[in-house]
Amino acid sequence: MKDENSKTDIIDILDNYSSLVAAKGDGEPNATTCWGDGLSQISMDKAKERRQNSLDSWSRLEAMQSAAADWHLRLLLLIVSNTVVTPRNKYFYV
């Protein structure tokens, strides 16, 4: 099992995902978005930085574009929407 926080493992993971991406007519990758939390996004960007001097776009991991998913934001909004403030400024969840 690969660890997305490991420098070498994240490159292997992105290489594996890149092999599943379709190519355009000219052989270049048809970039797809790889969603993750903030830490995963940073790991993906650093992996791409490590490969920036590769010879072709596939090796530079250009097939994968990182983006932050908003599930943490949704969770926070859910928690805030279920929070009630009492007159004594104490919070409790409904």
C-alpha positions in Angstrom: 0.0 0.0 0.0 1.3 3.4 -1.0 1.4 6.4 1.3 0.5 9.7 -0.3 2.6 11.6 2.2 5.8 9.8 1.1 7.8 11.6 -1.5 8.5 8.5 -3.6 5.1 6.9 -3.1 3.1 9.9 -4.3 5.1 9.9 -7.6 4.3 6.2 -8.0 0.7 6.9 -7.3 0.5 9.7 -9.9 2.4 7.6 -12.4 -0.2 4.9 -12.0 -3.1 7.3 -12.3 -1.5 8.9 -15.4 -1.4 5.6 -17.1 -5.3 5.6 -17.0 -5.6 9.1 -18.6 -6.5 9.2 -22.3 -4.1 10.9 -24.8 -5.0 13.7 -27.2 -4.5 13.2 -30.9 -1.0 14.6 -30.7 0.0 12.1 -28.0 -0.1 14.6 -25.2 -2.1 13.8 -22.1 -5.6 15.0 -21.8 -5.2 16.4 -18.3 -7.7 15.3 -15.6 -8.3 16.6 -12.2 -7.2 14.6 -9.2 -9.2 15.8 -6.1 -7.8 15.6 -2.6 -7.6 17.5 0.7 -5.1 20.3 1.2 -2.3 18.0 2.2 -2.8 15.7 -0.7 -2.9 18.7 -3.1 0.5 19.9 -1.7 2.0 16.4 -2.0 0.8 16.2 -5.7 2.2 19.6 -6.5 5.6 18.8 -4.9 5.7 15.5 -6.8 5.2 17.4 -10.0 7.9 19.9 -9.0 10.3 16.9 -8.6 9.5 15.8 -12.1 9.6 19.2 -13.8 12.8 18.6 -15.7 11.6 15.3 -17.3 11.7 15.1 -21.1 8.0 14.5 -21.9 4.7 15.7 -20.5 3.8 12.2 -19.3 6.9 12.0 -17.2 6.3 15.5 -15.9 3.0 14.2 -14.6 1.1 16.9 -16.6 -1.8 14.4 -17.0 -2.8 15.1 -13.4 -4.0 18.5 -12.2 -4.4 18.7 -8.4 -7.4 20.4 -6.9 -8.7 20.8 -3.3 -11.9 19.1 -2.6 -14.4 20.9 -0.4 -15.6 18.1 1.9 -13.8 19.7 4.9 -15.6 23.0 4.2 -19.0 21.1 3.9 -18.3 19.5 7.2 -17.5 22.8 8.9 -20.6 24.4 7.5 -22.7 21.5 8.8 -21.2 21.8 12.2 -21.7 25.6 12.3 -25.3 25.3 11.1 -26.0 22.8 13.9 -24.4 25.0 16.6 -26.5 27.0 18.9 -25.2 29.8 21.1 -26.7 29.9 24.6 -27.1 33.2 26.6 -23.9 32.3 28.5 -21.9 32.1 25.3 -21.5 28.3 25.6 -21.8 26.2 22.5 -23.6 23.0 22.1 -24.6 20.9 19.1 -28.2 20.2 18.2 
